[in-house]
Amino acid sequence: MPPDLDRRMYDILRLVDHHGPIGSIQLVELLQLHGYDIKDRTIRLALSELDELGLTEKVPGQGRRLTERGRRELEQGDVNARLERIRARIATLSSRVTYDPGEDGGDVIASCVFLEEEIVDDALDLVARLDALPLGPIPIRLEESNAEEPGDRRLLAPSSITLDGVLLTRGIDARLTNAAVLEYEPVESRSDPGGPADALEPDANPPSSAGGRILRHVDVIDGEGSSIDVVTLLIEAGRNDVAGILEADGADGEADSDSDRPRGTGLLVGDDREFPINRLEEARDLTIATRDALGGVVDFQRPRERDRLPGGDPTWAFGSVTHVGSGELLLAALDEYGLSTSWETLYGTVPRREFESVTRVTTETADD
């Protein structure tokens, strides 16, 4: 009979799997970073229960590690709860965002890539190449990993979920709808929608985009039935193609030999969200300002017809924006080029002031 574990116990299993062997003190710190208010005694009791269930075991002098049974349980159990955990984590972190794009200050949500020391220079070179595209600027933070974390260094960059927190601080409730594989062209393209009044008309110009141009959605996944973060799912499945952008000989409009896409285009992993259409102009301005400071690409879609007025006329209830954050961009790119040890899509909140340009980080690294 499978064990009856709650969400917290599965989260402990994940952390033990990711960082083990790991001690209870380090587990408390990591769980608190992930939003739990938990004490060391509670963790020790939970670990004892997992030991009794045969899911974890002690490593003398080092802490706990996962058993084979624990790994099977982690891979096969808690499918629905894992998806709920991601949603709860997004909601928790979004509520902690204090970032103001006008002041370019406050706390942002960071994605994290773990790197080995010998490939740090290659990783920074890749970031610099992305930063030079319309996707930039890409603010990053490079620091030493904790003893319990994989890799020698961790590289942080702002996650796209920061945008949801920015909107939330202004009372705009954005709802994530899905993750997507997006065909992207590094050509700057902007257009003004003329304000929310024009956006209510079916023939209105599409709202603004920034950071390049998203040509189309190649694939969409809403996460139903998935047991892991859907962004991670798409990256691990190799659905992104950042090299298509970086390695093209030239954007001559001809199709690449290995695909039917125009040369110079690529595939990025991003997410879509909806927001009330009566806040379109404010949401657009906040989104563009956030992108311009934190990098990535955003693209607004025409409002979708969702409701009808009492007289039967259509009304556009929701607008939507597609966003590839610089954090998710780096996760995909570094994995694609074989430069990452592992990653966390939602590492935690970090003050914006702790991020620097890739040029400055590269200089500081060379000086060390």
C-alpha positions, 0 to 999 in steps of 0.5 A: 500500500502506498504511503499517505504523504501530504504536500510538505512531505513530498517537498521534503523528499524533493529537497532530499533528492535534489540536495542529499545527503542533507542535514535537518538544519539545511532542510529547514533553511531550504523549506523556509526559502520555499515559503514554509514556516517550519521548525527544526524539531518538525523536520526531525520528526518528518525525517524519522517518519520517512525513514520508517517508511523506507523512503529516506535513510541516514548517511553517517555524518552527512544527513539524509538521502533518498532510497530507491523506494523514495525515488520511485514514490517521488516519481510516481506519487503525488501527481495532482498535489505536485501541480498544486504545489507549483501553483501555490508556490507561484501565488506565494512568491508573487505576493512577495514581489515588491518590484517597481519598474518605474523605480527599478527597485524592490524584490523580484522572483529569481530563477536559478541555474547551478554551474560547475566552476570550469564552465562559468566563463562559457555560461557568461559568454552565452548570457552576453550573446543573449544580452546583445539581442533585443532580449536584453538587458539580462540582469544576473547575479553570480554567487557561490552555491551552498554546500548542499546545492549542486554545482560550484556557483549559482546564476540567478536571473529574474523569472517571468513570474515577477511580472505577475507580482508587479501587476498584483501590487497594482491590484491587477489580478493576472491569471497564468493560463499555460506554458508555451513553446514560442517561435521567436524572431529577434527583431524589435517590434512595437505598436500602440493599441491606442488605449483600452477603448480601442482594444474593445473593438475587434479591428483594433491594432494589437497591443505592444510587444517588446524584446523582439517578436513572437511569431506564433505559439508552436505548442501549448501545455496547461499542466493538467495531468503533469506532475512537474513544473510545465516550464521544466517539462518543456525544457527537459523535453528539448522543445526550446531552440535557442541555438536557432537564434544564436547560430544562424549565419544571418537572418536572410529569410530563408528556412533553416535546413533542419526546420521550416522556420526562417533562418535566425528564428528560434524556439523559446519557452514562455507563459501566457496570462490573462488580466481584466481588459479594463486594466489594459493600458495600465497592465501594458505600461507596467509589463513593457517597463518590467521587460525593459528593465529585466529583459526577455520578451513580451507580446500582447494578444487581441482580447478574447471574447468571453462575455456578452452584454445584456443586449447580446453584444460581445464584450472583451473581458480579458486581455492576455500577454505572453512573456519569456522572462530572462530567468526562463530564457537562461534555464533553457539556453544553458541546458541546451548548450550543456552548461548547467548542472541543474536548475530551479525555476522558482528559486525565491525572491531577491532584491533587484539591486543585487543583480548586475549587467553581464558585462560587470559580472564578467569583469568582476569574475576575471578580476577574482 
